[in-house]
Amino acid sequence: MLRPAQHGERAGARRGAAAPRRVMTRPPPISGRTRVVGIIGDPVAHSRSPAMHNAAFAALGLDWVYVPLPVEALRVGDAVAAVRALGMAGVNVTVPHKQAVLPHLDALTARARAAGAVNTIVNRDGRLLGDNTDVAGFLAALRHDQARVRGRHVVVVGAGGSARAVLVALRAARAARITVANRTPARARALARRFRSGATVVTVGLDGLREPAHLADVALVVNATSIGLQGAPFPPLAYGGTPRDCRFVDLVYGRDTDFLRRARRAQRHALDGSEMLLQQGARAFTLWTGRRAPLRVMRAVLRRKS
């Protein structure tokens, strides 16, 4: 496992580790030395990352603050330049900018290069490093849910930055076969070509998800699109055509999406993206601060209703 992932896991899993008795969600006082991080995307108003990270800073007594920063597509370059110009410690990157930030960075980690997408930027003395903590975060979320994909067939819906991180993770987890379903077949095919080594990667249009034959041996279906973010209905999918032990994971978190509701109606295991948000956030926290993330504090904040 990658080193940042190890930091985050030890914080939550170490036997006998002391945990704060009370979750502190009030941000630390702003001072002239306060380090600033945040999240750029469009939209970001729904994000639980500010509450999660600010509670973590407070729990460790760090003079840091995490803020939401809405950025339109045409201003991505300006936003990344501002991280350097303002001396910010870094930012998270969410939809739809995970690929758009790439040309504006000074360097990428191996994870970010493999995914072709960035969800965490670290400012190292003016040099901006792009990383992708979604990869290890998704793997940790699968382990937390005891999901097994080694040697199995997985369906990934979407072909954007989140889907790319999921494919890197699934390849590391040794999934035998991956089907990429996307509204635009050309994007799905391009993604399949990029990730075909290490696993059999095939593509279908969204209409293909209606066919039970495409899902008869599937162990996991991952919605890596933002379809459920605004409550939109999910395209037709043969939920009942999957094996009874198939898991359905929506990377959208904090919402009971149509995708998850339909999976539950078909009596399938359904999970939102909260655990992945926590695990990737813990790794970003460590990259920025050099400290182990207080997973118990962060998880408690995410379990509260926004």
C-alpha positions, 0 to 999 in steps of 0.5 A: 500500500502507498505510504500516505494510505498507511498513515491514514489507516494506522490512525484509525486502526491502530489498537489502543490508539487514543481518540478524542473524547469529544468531536470538535467541529469549531474551526481553530481561530484564524491568525496571521499564521493560519495555513489555508487549504480548500476544495475547488470544483463546480459545484462545491456548496454540497461538500462535506470536506470543509466540515470534516477537515476543519474538525480534524484540524481542531482535534489536533490543535492545528492552525489550519482552515479548509474552505470551499472554492467554487471555480468555473471551468474557464477559470481552472488555470487561474484557480491553480495559479492562485494556490501558488500565488496566495501561498495556500498549502494545497487544495482538493479537486472535485468534479469537473476539474480533476483532469483539467488541472493537469496542465497547470501543475509542476509535477504528478505522483505515479498515482496521478499519472496512472489515473490521468486525474488529480484530486489533491494538489500539494504546494511545496514551496511554490511547486505544485504537486498533483496527487490522486488520493481517490485511488487508495481511498477507494481501495480502503472503502472496499476493504472497509465494506469487505468487498472482494473484487480479485478475479471478479467482474466489475462494472464502472459507470462513467469515464471522467476523473473519478472513474479513472481513479476507480479503474487504477484501484480495480487494477491494483485489486486485480479485478479480472474483467472491467466493463466501462459504461458511458453515455459517450462510447468514444470516451469509454473506449479511450479509457479502456485503451488506457487501462487495458493492461492488467485486466480485460477492459470492455465497453458498453453504452449506457443502454447496455446496462439494461441487458441482464446478460452484461451483468450476470457475473458482476461482483460490483457496480460503481457509479462514478458519475455525478448523476445523483448529485442533483437528484436526477434519475439513473439510467435504466439498469438491470439490477435484478440481473446481477448475482445476489451478492453483487454490491452497488457503490455510488461515489456521490455521498450524503444522498440517497440516490436513485441508483442506490434506492433501486439497488436496495429494491432489488435486494442488493447491497448498496453503499454511498461514497462517504467511506471513500470521501473519508479515506481519500480525505485522510490521505490528503490531510497527511500530505498537507500537514505531515500528521496522521489524520484523526479518522474517528473524528472525521468519520463522526462528522460525516455521519452527522446530517448536513 
